[in-house]
Amino acid sequence: ETNSSTLLTVRDIQDIFGFGKNYAYALMHADGFPSIQINKRIYVSKDAFEKWLDQQRGKRFSLCQ
């Protein structure tokens, strides 16, 4: 069973990284980022986020093209 404490929102991502709202939304929509969209809201499970973050170690990640 999933409860709201296991899901991170755009605001949570903003707080974790210190990003602005637009950059946090861009990350949540980026290819390879494990977000899910439910109706108009976008989330990432805390476990999936932590796994994704571990996989980024030693890599450079950029949303700029």
DSSP file (Angstrom, degrees, kcal/mol; ACC not computed):
  #  RESIDUE AA STRUCTURE BP1 BP2  ACC     N-H-->O    O-->H-N    N-H-->O    O-->H-N    TCO  KAPPA ALPHA  PHI   PSI    X-CA   Y-CA   Z-CA
    1    1 A E              0   0    0      0, 0.0     2,-0.4     0, 0.0     0, 0.0   0.000 360.0 360.0 360.0 136.3    0.0    0.0    0.0
    2    2 A T        -     0   0    0      3,-0.0     2,-0.3     2,-0.0     5,-0.0  -0.853 360.0-173.5-103.3 134.2    1.3    3.4   -0.9
    3    3 A N    >   -     0   0    0     -2,-0.4     3,-2.1     1,-0.0     4,-0.4  -0.796  41.5 -98.1-120.6 170.8    0.7    6.4    1.3
    4    4 A S  G >  S+     0   0    0      1,-0.3     3,-1.0    -2,-0.3    -1,-0.0   0.732 116.9  65.2 -62.7 -23.0    1.4   10.1    0.7
    5    5 A S  G 3  S+     0   0    0      1,-0.2    -1,-0.3     3,-0.0    -3,-0.0   0.677  98.4  54.6 -75.0 -14.0    4.7   10.0    2.7
    6    6 A T  G <  S+     0   0    0     -3,-2.1    40,-3.2    39,-0.1     2,-0.4   0.482  98.4  76.3 -94.4  -2.9    6.2    7.6    0.2
    7    7 A L  E <   -A   45   0A   0     -3,-1.0     2,-0.4    -4,-0.4    38,-0.2  -0.909  68.4-151.0-110.2 134.7    5.5    9.9   -2.8
    8    8 A L  E     -A   44   0A   0     36,-3.4    36,-1.7    -2,-0.4     2,-0.2  -0.823  11.9-153.8-101.4 142.7    7.6   13.0   -3.5
    9    9 A T     >  -     0   0    0     -2,-0.4     4,-2.1    34,-0.2     5,-0.2  -0.491  36.1 -94.8-104.2 176.6    6.1   16.0   -5.2
   10   10 A V  H  > S+     0   0    0     32,-0.5     4,-2.5     1,-0.2     5,-0.2   0.900 127.3  54.6 -57.8 -41.4    7.6   18.8   -7.4
   11   11 A R  H  > S+     0   0    0      1,-0.2     4,-2.4     2,-0.2    -1,-0.2   0.889 105.7  52.2 -61.9 -38.9    7.8   20.9   -4.2
   12   12 A D  H  > S+     0   0    0      2,-0.2     4,-2.6     1,-0.2    -1,-0.2   0.920 109.4  49.1 -62.5 -43.0    9.8   18.1   -2.5
   13   13 A I  H  X S+     0   0    0     -4,-2.1     4,-2.3     2,-0.2     6,-0.4   0.899 109.5  53.0 -63.7 -40.5   12.2   18.0   -5.4
   14   14 A Q  H  X>S+     0   0    0     -4,-2.5     4,-2.3     1,-0.2     5,-0.9   0.937 112.3  44.9 -56.4 -47.7   12.6   21.8   -5.2
   15   15 A D  H  <5S+     0   0    0     -4,-2.4    -2,-0.2     2,-0.2    -1,-0.2   0.890 111.9  51.5 -66.7 -40.9   13.4   21.5   -1.5
   16   16 A I  H  <5S+     0   0    0     -4,-2.6    -1,-0.2     1,-0.2    -2,-0.2   0.929 126.2  23.1 -63.2 -46.3   15.8   18.6   -1.9
   17   17 A F  H  <5S-     0   0    0     -4,-2.3    -2,-0.2    -5,-0.2    -1,-0.2   0.599 100.6-120.2 -98.8 -13.4   17.9   20.2   -4.6
   18   18 A G  T  <5 +     0   0    0     -4,-2.3    -3,-0.2    -5,-0.3    -4,-0.2   0.779  61.0 154.0  75.7  25.6   17.2   23.9   -4.0
   19   19 A F      < -     0   0    0     -5,-0.9    -1,-0.2    -6,-0.4     2,-0.1  -0.408  46.4-111.7 -82.0 160.0   15.7   24.2   -7.6
   20   20 A G     >  -     0   0    0     -2,-0.1     4,-2.2    -3,-0.1     5,-0.2  -0.403  38.9 -99.0 -78.4 169.3   13.2   26.6   -8.8
   21   21 A K  H  > S+     0   0    0      1,-0.2     4,-2.4     2,-0.2     5,-0.2   0.901 120.6  50.2 -59.7 -45.9    9.7   25.4   -9.8
   22   22 A N  H  > S+     0   0    0      1,-0.2     4,-2.2     2,-0.2    -1,-0.2   0.898 111.9  47.2 -63.9 -40.9   10.4   25.3  -13.5
   23   23 A Y  H  > S+     0   0    0      2,-0.2     4,-2.4     1,-0.2    -1,-0.2   0.891 111.0  52.0 -68.0 -38.8   13.6   23.3  -13.2
   24   24 A A  H  X S+     0   0    0     -4,-2.2     4,-2.3     2,-0.2    -2,-0.2   0.911 110.7  48.0 -63.8 -41.5   12.0   20.9  -10.8
   25   25 A Y  H  X S+     0   0    0     -4,-2.4     4,-1.4     2,-0.2    -2,-0.2   0.906 110.0  52.9 -63.2 -41.1    9.2   20.3  -13.3
   26   26 A A  H  X S+     0   0    0     -4,-2.2     4,-0.5     1,-0.2     3,-0.3   0.914 110.2  47.5 -61.3 -42.7   11.7   19.8  -16.0
   27   27 A L  H >< S+     0   0    0     -4,-2.4     3,-1.2     1,-0.2    -1,-0.2   0.926 108.4  54.2 -63.5 -44.3   13.5   17.2  -14.0
   28   28 A M  H 3< S+     0   0    0     -4,-2.3     7,-0.3     1,-0.3    -1,-0.2   0.776 114.7  41.8 -62.2 -25.7   10.3   15.4  -13.2
   29   29 A H  H 3< S+     0   0    0     -4,-1.4    -1,-0.3    -3,-0.3    -2,-0.2   0.431  90.1 119.3 -98.3  -1.4    9.6   15.2  -16.9
   30   30 A A  S X< S-     0   0    0     -3,-1.2     3,-1.8    -4,-0.5     5,-0.3  -0.319  75.8 -98.1 -69.0 146.5   13.1   14.3  -18.0
   31   31 A D  T 3  S+     0   0    0      1,-0.3    -1,-0.1     3,-0.1    -2,-0.1  -0.395 110.8  21.6 -59.0 135.3   13.8   11.0  -19.8
   32   32 A G  T 3  S+     0   0    0      1,-0.3    -1,-0.3    -3,-0.1    -2,-0.1   0.266  90.1 121.4  88.5 -12.4   15.0    8.4  -17.3
   33   33 A F    <   -     0   0    0     -3,-1.8     2,-1.8    -6,-0.1    -1,-0.3  -0.739  66.6-130.5 -85.4 131.9   13.6   10.1  -14.3
   34   34 A P        +     0   0    0      0, 0.0    11,-0.5     0, 0.0     2,-0.1  -0.169  54.2 141.7 -83.0  48.0   11.2    7.7  -12.5
   35   35 A S  E     -B   44   0A   0     -2,-1.8     2,-0.4    -7,-0.3     9,-0.3  -0.457  35.5-153.5 -85.1 159.3    8.2   10.0  -12.1
   36   36 A I  E     -B   43   0A   0      7,-3.3     7,-3.1    -2,-0.1     2,-0.5  -0.976   6.9-142.8-128.7 146.5    4.6    9.1  -12.5
   37   37 A Q  E     -B   42   0A   0     -2,-0.4     2,-0.6     5,-0.2     5,-0.2  -0.943  12.4-173.5-113.3 126.5    1.7   11.3  -13.5
   38   38 A I  E >   -B   41   0A   0      3,-2.9     3,-2.3    -2,-0.5     2,-0.3  -0.963  68.7 -48.8-119.6 112.7   -1.7   10.9  -11.9
   39   39 A N  T 3  S-     0   0    0     -2,-0.6     0, 0.0     1,-0.3     0, 0.0  -0.472 123.5 -24.6  54.5-120.4   -4.2   13.1  -13.6
   40   40 A K  T 3  S+     0   0    0     -2,-0.3     2,-0.3    -3,-0.1    -1,-0.3   0.445 121.8  91.6 -99.1   0.9   -2.5   16.5  -13.7
   41   41 A R  E <   - B   0  38A   0     -3,-2.3    -3,-2.9   -32,-0.0     2,-0.4  -0.725  60.9-151.3 -99.5 146.7   -0.2   15.8  -10.7
   42   42 A I  E     + B   0  37A   0     -2,-0.3   -32,-0.5    -5,-0.2     2,-0.3  -0.949  20.1 168.4-120.5 137.1    3.3   14.4  -11.0
   43   43 A Y  E     - B   0  36A   0     -7,-3.1    -7,-3.3    -2,-0.4     2,-0.3  -0.875  23.0-153.3-137.0 165.1    5.1   12.3   -8.4
   44   44 A V  E     -AB   8  35A   0    -36,-1.7   -36,-3.4    -2,-0.3    -9,-0.2  -0.979  30.2-117.3-138.6 135.4    8.1   10.1   -7.8
   45   45 A S  E  >  -A    7   0A   0    -11,-0.5     4,-2.7    -2,-0.3   -38,-0.3  -0.450  22.3-125.7 -69.2 146.1    8.2    7.4   -5.2
   46   46 A K  H  > S+     0   0    0    -40,-3.2     4,-2.5     1,-0.2     5,-0.2   0.902 110.6  50.2 -59.5 -42.0   10.8    8.0   -2.6
   47   47 A D  H  > S+     0   0    0    -41,-0.3     4,-2.2     2,-0.2    -1,-0.2   0.922 112.1  46.2 -63.4 -44.9   12.4    4.5   -3.2
   48   48 A A  H  > S+     0   0    0      2,-0.2     4,-2.6     1,-0.2    -2,-0.2   0.890 112.7  51.4 -65.3 -38.9   12.6    5.1   -7.0
   49   49 A F  H  X S+     0   0    0     -4,-2.7     4,-2.8     2,-0.2    -2,-0.2   0.933 110.4  47.9 -63.1 -46.1   14.0    8.6   -6.5
   50   50 A E  H  X S+     0   0    0     -4,-2.5     4,-2.2     2,-0.2    -2,-0.2   0.882 112.8  48.9 -63.7 -38.3   16.7    7.3   -4.1
   51   51 A K  H  X S+     0   0    0     -4,-2.2     4,-1.8     2,-0.2    -1,-0.2   0.931 112.7  47.8 -65.3 -45.6   17.6    4.5   -6.6
   52   52 A W  H  X S+     0   0    0     -4,-2.6     4,-0.8     1,-0.2    -2,-0.2   0.912 111.2  51.3 -60.3 -43.6   17.8    7.0   -9.4
   53   53 A L  H >< S+     0   0    0     -4,-2.8     3,-0.9     1,-0.2     4,-0.4   0.907 108.1  51.5 -62.9 -42.7   19.9    9.3   -7.4
   54   54 A D  H >< S+     0   0    0     -4,-2.2     3,-1.2     1,-0.2    -1,-0.2   0.873 106.6  55.2 -60.0 -37.4   22.3    6.5   -6.5
   55   55 A Q  H 3< S+     0   0    0     -4,-1.8    -1,-0.2     1,-0.2    -2,-0.2   0.681 100.3  60.9 -70.7 -16.8   22.6    5.7  -10.2
   56   56 A Q  T X< S+     0   0    0     -3,-0.9     3,-2.5    -4,-0.8    -1,-0.2   0.552  73.9 126.0 -87.1  -7.8   23.7    9.3  -10.9
   57   57 A R  T <  S+     0   0    0     -3,-1.2     3,-0.1    -4,-0.4    -3,-0.0  -0.263  82.4   7.8 -54.8 130.3   26.8    9.1   -8.7
   58   58 A G  T 3  S+     0   0    0      1,-0.3    -1,-0.3     0, 0.0     2,-0.3   0.441 110.8 107.8  78.3  -0.7   29.8   10.1  -10.7
   59   59 A K    <   -     0   0    0     -3,-2.5     2,-0.6     2,-0.0    -1,-0.3  -0.686  68.9-126.1-104.6 160.0   27.7   11.2  -13.7
   60   60 A R        -     0   0    0     -2,-0.3     2,-0.5    -3,-0.1    -3,-0.0  -0.937  26.1-168.0-103.1 124.6   26.9   14.7  -14.9
   61   61 A F        +     0   0    0     -2,-0.6     2,-0.4    -5,-0.0    -5,-0.0  -0.958  11.5 169.4-117.3 125.4   23.2   15.3  -15.3
   62   62 A S        -     0   0    0     -2,-0.5    -2,-0.0     2,-0.1     0, 0.0  -0.997  31.3-162.1-137.8 139.5   22.0   18.3  -17.1
   63   63 A L  S    S+     0   0    0     -2,-0.4     2,-0.2   -33,-0.0    -1,-0.1   0.521  70.2  98.2 -91.8  -7.8   18.6   19.3  -18.3
   64   64 A C              0   0    0      1,-0.1    -2,-0.1     0, 0.0     0, 0.0  -0.553 360.0 360.0 -80.5 145.6   20.1   21.8  -20.7
   65   65 A Q              0   0    0     -2,-0.2    -1,-0.1     0, 0.0    -2,-0.0   0.405 360.0 360.0-113.1 360.0   20.5   20.7  -24.3
